[in-house]
Amino acid sequence: MKQKTEGRVDIRVFPGSQLGNLAETVNGVRIGSIAMAHHDFASLDRIVEDVSVFNAPFIYRDARHAMKATDERTSPVLADINKQLVEKGGVRIVGNFYRGARQLSAKFPVRSPDDLKGRKIRGVPIKLWNTMIGGMGAIPTPVEITELLTALRTGVVDGQENPLNNIIAQRFYEVQSHVMMTSHMESVLALFINEAVWRRLPDRDRALFQEATAEMGQRSLQWSDESLKKEQDFLREKGVTIIEAKDGLNLAAFRAAVNAQMQKDYPNWTAHIQKIQAIQ
């Protein structure tokens, strides 16, 4: 951005939850004390509940479909929800980027929802994750990402779910013996900005901003394509057992169980999901 705007716009990054936990970050962007942040789309559900539909499990064909469905230029569903976010919360989604398919990890092998009965699996502290993990057969247990490694180590939770790159970056492989390639969510993160901050940018800089985020979104897809095998090889070298469909992972059972719970908890999403799945 600094390069594209010839220094007019400079983005300073504060990693590692320096600006607060998830709720504090979202509230900070709403009131303008934080200009911009990124997280799962569902993190904005306290403003517009239906925004969580973009994190719904098992709704995308692949990563590229997920990116199109979460880009306002190609997604009528997001265009509509974005208007509601601006009106109700003063927040606008201005970009997306691909983090990878989310996979399940645990201290034990998992091949079907039956293997998770009575087990505590960490979920993002958002309602949708409770639905998904409950549908998988486990006990949903909210834990902030900054506290998760300790929670796994001490047994507060038995497992968690994240893209492989985050499992590696957060060193969860140190306390998780198995990774199940469920690919239950295509993890696309929303970049959202305070509406007043956005409006203060001149038109030309807003256009350059969207150009930059679009380029980074495509680059994130490329990074994911290039890294999947390397990430799996790294985990295996660390002693992690990776379980795929060929190893008996019953993806159909997971999909059926989670979809049943989704229909029970979010019956009003049917039309949104149909529109998302129709995006080419």
C-alpha positions in Angstrom: 0.0 0.0 0.0 2.8 2.4 0.9 4.4 1.8 -2.5 1.1 2.0 -4.5 0.1 5.2 -2.8 3.6 6.7 -3.0 3.6 6.9 0.8 0.2 8.4 1.3 -1.1 5.3 3.1 1.1 3.3 5.5 -0.2 0.3 7.4 1.3 -0.5 10.7 0.8 -4.1 11.9 0.4 -5.2 15.5 0.6 -9.0 15.6 0.1 -11.5 18.5 -3.1 -9.9 19.9 -1.3 -6.8 21.0 -4.4 -4.8 20.4 -6.6 -7.1 22.4 -8.5 -10.4 22.1 -11.1 -11.1 19.4 -14.0 -9.2 21.0 -11.8 -6.3 21.9 -10.4 -6.1 18.4 -13.8 -6.1 16.7 -15.1 -3.5 19.2 -11.9 -1.4 18.6 -12.6 -1.3 14.8 -16.2 -0.5 15.4 -15.4 2.6 17.5 -12.3 3.6 15.5 -9.6 3.1 18.1 -8.3 0.3 15.8 -8.4 1.3 12.1 -8.5 -2.2 10.6 -8.2 -5.8 11.5 -8.5 -9.3 10.1 -10.2 -12.5 11.4 -12.7 -15.1 10.4 -15.9 -13.6 8.9 -17.8 -15.0 11.8 -16.0 -12.7 14.2 -18.3 -10.0 12.9 -21.5 -11.9 13.8 -22.1 -9.7 16.8 -22.9 -7.0 14.3 -24.7 -9.0 11.6 -25.3 -12.7 12.5 -25.6 -13.8 8.9 -21.9 -12.9 8.1 -21.0 -16.2 9.8 -22.4 -18.0 6.7 -19.0 -17.5 5.0 -17.4 -19.7 7.6 -20.0 -22.4 7.3 -18.4 -25.9 7.0 -18.6 -27.9 3.9 -20.1 -25.2 1.6 -17.3 -24.4 -0.8 -16.1 -26.5 -3.8 -12.5 -25.5 -3.3 -10.3 -22.7 -2.2 -10.9 -20.6 -5.4 -14.6 -20.9 -5.0 -14.3 -19.8 -1.4 -12.3 -16.7 -2.4 -14.9 -15.7 -5.0 -17.7 -16.2 -2.6 -16.1 -13.9 -0.1 -15.2 -11.1 -2.5 -17.8 -8.3 -2.7 -17.0 -7.9 -6.5 -18.1 -11.5 -7.3 -20.4 -12.3 -4.4 -23.9 -10.8 -4.2 -24.3 -12.4 -0.7 -21.3 -10.5 0.6 -22.3 -7.3 -1.1 -25.7 -7.4 0.7 -24.2 -8.3 4.1 -21.5 -5.7 3.8 -24.2 -3.0 3.5 -25.7 -4.3 6.7 -22.3 -4.2 8.5 -21.8 -0.6 7.5 -25.3 0.4 8.6 -25.4 -1.5 11.8 -21.8 -1.4 13.0 -19.8 1.1 11.0 -17.5 -1.6 9.7 -16.8 -2.6 6.1 -15.1 -5.7 4.7 -12.5 -4.6 2.2 -10.5 -7.7 1.4 -10.1 -11.4 1.9 -7.2 -13.8 1.9 -6.9 -17.6 2.0 -5.4 -19.2 5.1 -5.9 -22.8 4.1 -8.4 -25.6 4.7 -9.0 -26.2 8.4 -8.0 -29.6 9.7 -8.7 -31.4 13.0 -5.9 -32.3 15.4 -6.0 -34.3 18.6 -4.0 -36.4 21.0 -5.6 -39.6 19.6 -6.7 -40.9 16.2 -10.1 -39.8 14.9 -11.8 -41.4 11.9 -15.5 -40.7 12.6 -17.7 -38.5 14.8 -18.0 -41.5 17.2 -14.3 -41.1 18.1 -15.0 -37.5 19.4 -17.8 -38.4 21.8 -17.1 -36.9 25.2 -13.9 -35.2 24.0 -13.2 -31.5 24.5 -12.2 -29.8 21.2 -11.3 -26.2 21.2 -13.3 -23.9 19.1 -13.0 -20.2 18.1 -15.1 -18.3 20.7 -17.9 -17.8 18.2 -21.3 -19.5 18.1 -20.8 -21.1 14.7 -17.8 -23.1 16.0 -20.0 -24.5 18.8 -22.4 -25.7 16.2 -19.7 -27.2 14.0 -17.7 -29.0 16.8 -20.9 -30.2 18.4 -21.9 -31.6 15.1 -18.6 -33.4 14.9 -19.6 -35.2 18.1 -17.3 -33.4 20.5 -17.8 -31.0 23.4 -17.1 -27.4 22.1 -14.7 -25.6 24.4 -13.9 -21.9 23.5 -10.2 -20.9 24.0 -8.5 -17.8 22.7 -5.7 -18.7 20.2 -3.1 -17.1 22.4 -4.0 -19.5 25.2 -4.5 -22.6 23.1 -1.0 -24.2 23.3 -1.2 -24.1 27.1 -4.7 -25.5 27.1 -3.7 -28.4 24.9 -0.6 -29.1 27.0 -2.5 -29.1 30.3 -5.5 -31.1 29.0 -8.1 -28.3 29.2 -8.9 -29.4 25.7 -8.0 -32.6 23.9 -7.8 -31.2 20.4 -8.4 -28.3 18.1 -8.8 -27.3 14.4 -6.8 -25.0 12.3 -5.1 -24.8 8.9 -1.9 -26.7 8.8 0.2 -23.5 8.5 -1.3 -22.3 11.8 -0.8 -25.7 13.5 2.9 -25.4 12.6 3.2 -21.7 13.4 1.6 -22.1 16.8 3.6 -25.3 17.5 0.5 -27.3 18.3 2.3 -30.4 16.8 4.3 -30.5 20.1 1.2 -31.6 22.0 -1.0 -33.2 19.3 -0.1 -36.6 18.0 -2.6 -36.8 15.1 -3.9 -34.5 12.3 -7.1 -35.5 10.5 -7.5 -34.0 7.0 -11.1 -33.2 7.4 -10.9 -29.9 5.4 -14.2 -29.0 7.0 -13.7 -25.3 6.4 -12.0 -23.3 3.7 -10.4 -20.7 6.0 -10.8 -17.3 4.3 -10.1 -14.4 6.6 -11.9 -11.1 6.3 -10.0 -7.8 6.3 -12.4 -5.2 7.8 -12.0 -1.5 8.4 -13.7 1.2 10.4 -16.1 2.9 7.9 -15.1 6.5 9.0 -11.4 5.6 8.4 -12.4 4.1 5.0 -14.3 7.3 4.0 -11.4 9.5 4.9 -9.3 7.9 2.2 -9.5 9.7 -1.2 -11.2 7.7 -4.0 -7.9 7.0 -5.7 -6.4 5.5 -2.6 -9.5 3.4 -1.9 -9.1 2.0 -5.4 -5.4 1.3 -4.9 -6.3 -0.3 -1.5 -8.7 -2.7 -3.2 -6.2 -3.4 -5.9 -3.6 -4.3 -3.3 -5.9 -6.5 -1.3 -7.0 -8.4 -4.5 -3.3 -9.0 -5.4 -2.6 -10.3 -1.9 -5.6 -12.5 -1.9 -4.4 -14.2 -5.1 -0.9 -14.5 -3.7 -2.4 -16.2 -0.6 -3.9 -18.9 -2.8 -0.6 -19.4 -4.5 1.2 -19.8 -1.1 -1.4 -22.4 0.0 -0.9 -24.4 -3.2 2.8 -24.4 -2.8 2.9 -25.2 0.9 0.5 -28.1 1.5 2.9 -31.0 0.8 5.7 -29.2 2.7 3.5 -28.7 5.7 2.4 -32.3 5.8 6.0 -33.5 5.4 7.1 -31.2 8.3 4.4 -32.6 10.6 5.3 -36.1 9.8 9.0 -35.3 10.5 7.8 -34.1 13.9 6.2 -37.4 14.6 2.6 -36.5 13.8 0.4 -39.1 12.2 -1.7 -37.7 9.4 -5.0 -39.5 8.7 -6.7 -39.0 5.4 -9.7 -40.6 3.6 -7.4 -43.4 2.4 -6.6 -44.2 6.0 -10.2 -44.6 7.0 -11.2 -41.0 7.7 -15.0 -41.0 7.2 -15.6 -37.6 5.6 -19.1 -38.4 4.6 -20.1 -39.1 8.2 -18.5 -35.8 9.4 -20.3 -33.9 6.6 -23.7 -35.5 7.3 -23.4 -34.9 11.1 -22.2 -31.3 10.8 -24.8 -30.4 8.1 -27.6 -31.8 10.3 -26.5 -29.6 13.2 -26.2 -26.6 10.9 -29.7 -27.0 9.6 -31.0 -27.2 13.2 -29.1 -24.1 14.4 -29.1 -22.0 11.3 -32.2 -22.8 9.3 -32.4 -19.3 7.8 -29.1 -19.7 6.0 -30.5 -22.0 3.3 -31.0 -19.2 0.7 -27.5 -17.7 1.4 -25.8 -21.1 1.0 -27.7 -21.8 -2.3 -26.5 -18.4 -3.7 -22.9 -19.0 -2.5 -22.8 -22.5 -4.0 -24.1 -21.1 -7.3 -21.1 -18.7 -7.7 -18.9 -19.8 -10.5 
